[in-house]
């Protein structure tokens, strides 16, 4: 699964069209039992640089921890909310724990439209190493999915490395099912599909 901090969109042209902005939902603040899901801001880089510093986070995705400057540049592209050509909507949330106020993860939904105008979303989630194994990814992603349903997005996908059993478990918990499609070592999981044998 490609986490939000590895997804580096192309640089915007410098100004976005109001028409393009109107095509896509805008991330809003959400709350789960243990977390606040904050729409991404450039300023989140101050805290995220520490949360994403463990090299083991990149075991299945490749890459390495980013500097604060790199994260700020990345987030400044992502907060635009859509791709420069307008073919994707970008929804990004930072996860902050209620109990200690710490940024501990992200959830991302990349939204596209079919030829008939139906929206679908590709999901990705990441939890900082010292907060894993607490079912936080599933809790946060389920919160995002409930909101996506409210704005008319029911078709969901996720791409998960074949060896990433923890993320596969999260996807299964969220109601996604693996397909036979494998791209670059990642299985495509979809909502409303049956396991392929």
N, C-alpha and C positions, 0 to 999 in steps of 0.2 A: 504494500500500500504506500503510495507516495504521500508523505505528510505535508501539511500546509507549508512548513518552512523549507521544503524542497521544491515546491511548486513555484517556479519563477516565471511569471507572465512576461510577455513582451512589453517593452516600455511604451506607455501611452504617448499619443501625439502631443500632449500638453494641455488639451482642453477636450472635455467630453461633451457630446451632444445631449441636450435635455431629452430628446426623443429616445436616444439609446438608453439613458438612465431609466426612462419610464418602462422599458421593456422587461426589466428584471426586478424581482423583489429586493428590498433593502434589509440587511440584517438588523434585528432589533435585540435589545437586551432580554435575556431569558434567565429563568431560575430553575434549578433542580434541587432536590433535597439537600445535597451537600455542596453545591457550587452555584456561582453566578457566572453566566455565559455573557461576556462582554463583547460587543462588536469590535473588531480589530481597530486599533489606533496605532499610529506610528510610534507613539510614546510607549507602547507595550514592549518595545525592543529593550528598554532599560532592564526590565525584569526577565524577559524571555532569554536573553543571552546567558543567564545563569541556568535557567530551567533546561535549556537545550545543550548544555555543555558536556554531557556524558557521551563519549564516543560510542557506547554500546547502543544508543538510540538509532544509530545508522547501520546496524547490522544487516537489515534486510532492504535498505533503500540506497545504500551507498552515500558518499559525501562525508562531510566532516562538520563539526560545530562552526557556526558562523560568528563573526564578530558583531558587536553592537552596531557598528557603522553599516555592515552588510545587511543586518536585519532591518535597520531603519530604511535603507534603500529599497529593500524587498517589500516591506510593509507599505511604503509610500506608493508603490505600484499597485499593490493589492487593494488598498482602501478605496481606489477609484470605483470598485464594485462591478466592473465588467471589462472584458477584453477590448483592446483598441479597435478591433473590427466589429465589435458589438455582437459577436456570435456566442459569447458565453457571459453568464452572470456569475460574479464571485461573491460568495458569502463566507465570511471568516469570523470565528468566535475564539476568544481567549478564555480559558477556564480558570476561575479564581475560587479557591476553597473558602467556605464560610467560616470555618473554625480558626484559620490562621491568616487569611487574606492573601495567601501565596498563589501566584500564577503557576499552574501545574499541568497545563495541556492546551490543546487546540482541537476544534472541529471545523472542518471545511466542507462546503457544498459547492461544487461547480455545476451551474445550471445551464442547460441547453434546451432548445426547442426542436420538436419534430417538424416535418413538412406540414403537418396539420395544425401546428401551433401548440401542441401539448408539451408542457415542461417536464423535464426529468433532471435528476440531480445525481452527480457522482460524489460519494462521501469519502472523507478521509479523517482519521483521528490520530492523535498522538498524546501520550501521557508521559510526563517526566519520569525518569527511571525510579526515583525514590518514592513515587506515588503509585506505582504499578501494583497489580494483584489486589486491588481494592474495588474492582468493578466500576471505576470512575469513567472509563471510556464508554462503556455501555450506557451508563446513566446520562452522560452528556449527549451522546449521539442520539439516544432515544428522545431527549428533550428537543433537539434540533429537528428530528423527524416529525415529531408531533406538530411543531410549528410549520414545517414544510407542507404537511397535509392541510393545515389551515389556509395556506396561501395557494393551494391548488396543485401541489407537486406530490404525486403518489408513486411515480416510477423512480426507483432508486437503484444505484449500482455502487459497487466498491471493488477495487482491484487489490488483491492481497497476495503477497509472496507465498508460494507453495509451502514453505517451511515456517511461516509465521503463524504458529498455532494459536497464540493469544488473540491476535486480530481476527483469525478465523472464528474463534469462539465468540468474540464480540459480534461479528457479522451474523452468526447463527442466532444469537440471542435477539438481535434486532429484526429477525424475520427474513433476512436475506438468505439465498441458497446458492451454492456454487453451480456454475455452468461448466461446459466443456471447453470454454474459451480460455486460452492461456496466452498472454502476451508478455514478453520479456520476463518470464518466470513468475508472473502474477496471474492468479485465477480471477476471472470476472465473476462476482457474486451479484445476484439480482433479486429484487423483491418480486414475489408472486411467481417464482419459478420453482420447478421440482428438481431435486438432486438428479444429476445425470449419471447413469451407470455405464 
